[in-house]
Amino acid sequence: MTSNIDYIDKIPNNVDLGRDRVLQRALEHWQPAYMGWWYDMGPNESHNYDVYLRTAISVDAEGWAVFDYVKMPQYRWGIFLVPPTQGREVNFGVNKGQPAWQDVPGEYRSMLRRLIVTQGDTEPASVEQQRMLGMCAPSLYDLRNIYQVNVEEGRHLWAMVYLLHRYFGRDGREEAEALLDRRSGDVDNPRILGAFNEPTPDWLAFYMFTFFTDRDGKFQLSSLAESGFDPLARTCRFMLTEEAHHMFVGETGVGRIVQRTAEVMAEHRVDDPDHVRALGVIDLQTVQRYLNFHYSVTLDLFGGDVSSNAASFYTTGLKGRYEETKIQDDHQLTDATYKVGTVKDGRVIDEEIPALNALNERLRDDYIGEVQAGVDRWNKTIEKSGIPFRLTLPHKGFHRQIGNFAGQFISPGGDVLTAGQWNAKRDEWLPGQADYTFVQAMMTGRVVEPGKFANWIAPPRRGIHTQPIDFEYVRFN
């Protein structure tokens, strides 16, 4: 069978695909399966739309963000690594100071493949979670944004699959195929990480997901971008340029919902949630419950507070800390300690443990600091409207299923409760079916007139890529 794939046109890349016949054949086999997955599990009923998308065609300033109308199945999913750094070394762990690896070290092969597969599995999962949301988009601007997120998650899958095919032989190819076989929320063959099996039933959930869960992606990619395995580090550094847009969509999306609600509350001088809902906007108490859910589920993605796996990834030089090279220490952590939370004698306390075993917790704490800054910006919007309500992050032990707080009943304020006490308050703290039903009821049908927005969300401050807000971001054919 001859290939009809033009690798220069259809798969923009800077990894010299055209000269590697073995890799060509492997990707020739994988690409049709990927397209089959996209048609089955990508954005629903979207395949003939012309969408104003950003496409990366190179890693330089002129090429990584080219804007034009594209039909999503024809999107040019590319494979890009940032240019190599001459003389780059492993910057941490027992191999610190050695030249960065250009090939997979045999003794670390299994661990490295596991890291790549776990990261790769999150990319198609989020597309699957969001596939129906285009049918109830609040504007063409927002519809275009979710489609941009979707195609870039697809490109991030390509990035991980390239590494599996290029460096891991037959078992890499098998893992790449399995990435297309698993399904978000499937009982028999679910995605690897729990948050990626949760439904994303509405746009408030989507914005929370892209704010909280895509930000976990940023911190995980940043840690992998420190890897002593140079191809992985260079791949993740380019992926981070695209991840920023996903977090922008989340933060501004929640912010615009909060802004619209606060404006309506101030205009009509109401604060009772039922009265707010009756005015066709999402009450701030419901926003808080969604925040509590998505934040707590995302905290679990960082893994156990005490982790021998994280210690191994660090010691071997495979996965570093966030901004590893900016940290002022020995980058081996032989005698260092770090505080982790746990429950003892009915209260939450901090315990000092070896820093090597607390790397997940350190990354989680880095993440929490950045998330808090985003919540502070939402609160400024509420404050400007004169509304006394404030959104808050719950305690890091709240609603946790992994780590020291799993099996504990921690209130949003950090109190240790009994199961009965916690469950009595559950519907105050987490969204219930009534919340989901209400939010989804507001999202029947999509707004398709350029420049128009659903009542429950404010327009953005500006359009995409210098275009006006009333630009025709999606054309339906």
N, C-alpha and C positions, 0 to 999 in steps of 0.2 A: 504494500500500500504506500503510495507516495503522499508526502505531506503537502497540504495546501496552506500551511501557516507561514506567513511572512513575518519573521521574528523582528525585523526592524520596524515594520508598520504596526503589527497587531500586539506585540509585546515589547514596548519600549524598554530598553535595558542598558545598563552599563557594566554588564558582567560577561560580555563577549559570548552570548548564547550561540551565535552563528558558527563558532569554531569548535563547539563541544558536541560532537555527534551523539554521544551516549546520553548527555543531558537533553539534547533536542528530542531524541526518541522518547525519553521518559516523559517530557512535558507534552509531547504530541499525544501520548496516551492519556495524560491527566486532564488536558484542557477540555476535551469533549465532556468528560465527567463533571468538571467544574461548571460548564455551561448548562448541563442538564440540571445540576443542583440549583443554579441561578434561576432557570425558568420555573423550577418546581417550588423553590423556597425563597426566592428574592421578592422584592416589592410587588404586591399583588396588582395584576391588571395594568402594569406600567410599561410593558415591553415596547410599545409603539410611541410612547411620549418622547417629545424633544425636550430635553432638560438642560438648563444652563449650568453646566458642570465645570469644575476645575479638574484638569487632567495633568498629571506629572508626566513629562516626556524626557526629563533629564534632571540632574541634581543641582544645576547651576541656577542662579537667580532668575534667568530668563525662561528656564524650561520647567521648573518644578510646579508652576501654577499657570497653566494655559487655560483660558476660559472660552467656551463655545457651547453651542447646542449639540447634544449627543443623545442618541438613543442608548439607554443603559446597557442592553446586551451587546452593543458595539463599543462600549467603553474600553479604552486601551489600558487594561490592567498591566502594569509594568513591574519590573524587578530592578530596584535601585539600592546601591550601597553608597554611602558618602565616600569621598575619595580617601585612600589610605593615608595614615600619618606615618611619615618616614621614621623608622626607628622606634615605633611604639612598643611599649613593654607591658607585661602583666603588672598591674599597679597595686595588688593586694594579695594576701594569703601566702602560703608557703612557697609559691613560685614567683613571688614579687621580684622584679628586676630582670626576669628572663624575657627574651623576645616574645611578643604576642604571637599566639599560634595561628598559623594560616591553614592548618589542617587539624582535624579532630585528634586530640591526644587519646591514644587507645585506652588508657586506664580510666578516662573520664567519659567515654563514649556514651554509656547508658544514661548517666546523669544529664549530660548535655542534650541528648535526644529528648529526654523527659521534659526538660525546660522548654525546648522549642515546640514540642507537641502541645504542652499545656497552654502556652501563649497562643499558638496557632488555632487551637480549638475555640478560643473565645471569639475569634473574628467572625466566622460564619454563624456562630450562635446568636450574636446580637442582631444580625440580619434576619434570622428566623424569628426572633422575638418581636421584631418591629414590622413584619411583612404586611400586616393589614392596616397599619396606621395611615398610609397614604389615602385611604378611602374616606377619612374624616379630618383631613388637614384643615387647620384654621385659616390658611392663606396660601397663595402660590409661593410666597417667600419661604414659608415653613415647609411646604411640600418639597421645594427644591433642596432645602437644607437636610431633610431626612434622607433624600435620595443621594446627596453628596456623602453623607455619613455612610450610607449603605455601600456605595461603590468603593469607598476608601477602606471599609472593613474587608471588602473582597480583595482589594489590593494588598492589604496586610496579610491576608491568608496566602496570597501568592508569594509574599516575601518569605514566610515561614516554610512554605512548600518548596521553594527554591533551595533553601538550606537543607531540607530533608533529602531532596533528590540529589543535590550536588555532593553532599558530604557523608551520607549514611547508607548508600547502596540499597540492597533489596529491602531491608527492614524500614529504611527511610521512605521508600516508595509505598510500602504497605501502610505506614503511618499516614502518609499523604492521602491515600485512598480512604482510610478510616475517618479522616477529618470531614469527608463529604458524606459518610455513612451515618454518623451520629446526628441526632436531632434534638433541638432544645425542648426540654420537657417530656421527651419520649420515655415511657415507662421502662422499656426494654433496652434502649440504647441512647441514654441521655448524654448531654454534654458533660465534660469532666468536672467543672466547678459549679457549685450550687446556684450562685446568682444568675448563671446563664441558662438555668432551667426554669426561672421564674417568668411568668407572663408579663408582657408589657402591654396592658390592655387599653391604654389611652395616652393622650399627649402629655398630661402632667407626669405620668409614669415615665414616658420617653425622655422628657426634659430632666427629670430626676436621675434617670439612668445615665444620660450623657454627662450630667454634672458630677455625679458621685462615682459611677462604675467606670466610665471612660477615664476618669482621673486616676483610679486605681491602675488602669492601663498605662497611663503616663508614668506612674512611679515604678511599675514593674519594668516597662521598657527602659526607663532611665537606669535602673539597676543592671539590666542586661546589656545596656550600652557601655557599661564599664567592663564587660567580660574580657577575659584574656584571650578568648576565641575571637579573633579579629573580624571574621565575616559576620558573626552575630552582632558584635558591637556596632559595626558600620551599618548593618541593616536596620537596627533599632534606632540609631540616630536619625536616619531618614524618616522612619515611621513617626517619630516624635513631631516632625514638622506638620504632619497631617492630623495627629491626635489633638493638637491645639484647637483646631476648628470644631471638633466634636465637643470639647469642653465649653467652647464659646457658645455653641448651640444650646447646651444645657443650662449654663449660667444665665444667659440672656432670655432663654425661654421661660424658666421659672421666674426670673425677674420681671418679665412682661406680664405674666399672670398675676404676680403680686402687685405690680403697679396698677393694673386694671381694677383689681379687687379693692385696693386702697382708695383709688379715685372714686369708685362707686360708693364705698362706705362713707367717704367724706362728703360726697355730694348729697347723699340721702340721709346722712347722719344716723346710720344704723350700725350696730355691732353684733347683734344676735345672729348666729350662723344661719338659722332658718330664714331670717329676713334677708340676709346677704344672698343666700342661694336663690330666693324668690326673685331677686333682681338679675338673675342670669349670669352670675359670676361665681367663682370657686372661693368659698370661705377660707380664711387663713388657718382655721383649726384643721381643716382637711389637708391643706398644704403642709402643715406641721406633721400630721400623721403620715403622709407620703414621705416626707423628709426622714422621719424616724425609721421607716421601713427600709428605704433604699440605703440610707447611711449604715444601718446596722448590718444589713446583708452584705454590703460592700466591705465593711471591716473584716468580715470572715474571709474574704478573698486573699487577705495578706497571710493567712495561715495561722498556725498555733503560736501563742505568745512565746513558748519555749520550743525550739525546733532544732533537732540535730541535723535535719536535711539542710536547713538554711546555713547552719554552721559548715556543713560539708561543701555546699556550693561556694561559700566564701573562701574557705581555706584552700580549696583547689584552684581558685581564681576564675570560676565560671560566672558568678553573679555577685556584683559588688553592692555597696550601699548607694543611696541616692547622693549624687554629686560626690562620689568617692574621693576624687583627686583634690577636692576643695577642703576636705576634712584634715585637721591638724592632729594626727596621731601616727602610730607606727604602721597602720594598715595591716596589722596581723592580729591584734586584739588578744595577745597571749594572756595578759593579766587584767584586762579591762572588764568592768562590770556595767550593767544597765538595769534600770528599774522596770519591773513588769507588775501589773496589777493582778491580784488574786483575791479570793474570798477566804477569810479565816475568822472563826468565832463570830460569825454572823455579820461581818462588815468587810468592806473592801479595803485592802491594804496594798502597799507597794513592797515588793521584795527585790533585793539586789541579786542578780544572777550573772554568770559569765556573759559578757557582751556577745561572744560568738553564738551563744544559744538564743540571744534576744534580738537577732537581726530582723526578724519579721516585725517585732514590736517597735523597733526603731523606725522602720520604714512606715509602719502604721502611724506613728506619732508625727513623722514628717508630713504625711498625707493629711492628718487631722488639722495641722496648722494651716495648710493651704485651703482646706475646705472651710474652716472657720472664717477665713478672710472673705470667701464668697458669700457666706451667710450674712456677714456684717454688711456687705454691699446691698443685699436684699432688704435688710433692716433699715438702711438709710432711706430706701425708697418708701417704705411704710412710714417712717418718721416724718418725711417731708409732707406727707398727707395729713399729719396730725393724728394718726391712729396710734393708740398706746400699745397695741399688740407687738410682740417681738418673736421671731423664729429663733429656736435654740437647737443646738446639737445635743442629743441625749448622751448620757454617760457611755463610755466605750464598752462597758459590760452589758448594756441593754440589748436584749433580744439577740444574744450571740449563740451560735450553734457550734463554734469551733474554738478551741483554746481553753484558757483557765476559766472563762466565764460560761462555757457550755454547761447546760444543766442547772445553772443558777438563775434566780429570778430577781433581776436587778431593775429597779425603776429608772426612768429617764434622769432622775436626780441623783442616782448612784446609791440608793438604799437597797439593802438586801431584804427581799420579801419572801413570804411563803408562796407556794404555787397558787393557793386560793386567793391570796391578796393580789397577786400579779394578774391573774386571770379576770378578777373582778374589774380591773382597770383596763383590760386589754383594748377595748373598743374606744377608750379615750386616747390611747397611745399609738395604735396602729390602725391603718385603714381596714374597714370591714366591708362586707358585701354591699351594705347600703351606700357607703362612700363610692365604691366602684360603680354601682348602678347609677348614682347621681351624676358622677363625672362623665360616664359614657353617654348618658342621656343628653348631655349638652353637646355632644360631638357627633350628632347624626348628620351625615352628609358633609361634604367638604366645600369650602369657600373657594371659588375658582375665578372670580372676577379680579383682575389685576388691581392692586391697591386696596382691596377690601379685606377685612379681618373679622373673625368670629368675635362675638360680643365679650367673650371671657378672657381675651388677651389683647394687650396693647400693641400697636405697631412698633417695629424696631426703630431705633434712632436713625439708621441709614440702611441703604440697600447693599447688595453684594457687588463687590468689585467695581465700585463707582457707579453702578446702575441705580436708578431711582427706586424708591420703594414700590411704585406701581408698575415696575417692569414686568413683562410677561415671562416669568422665570420658568414656567412649564407650559409647553404647547401640547394640547391634546389632539391626537389624530384619529 
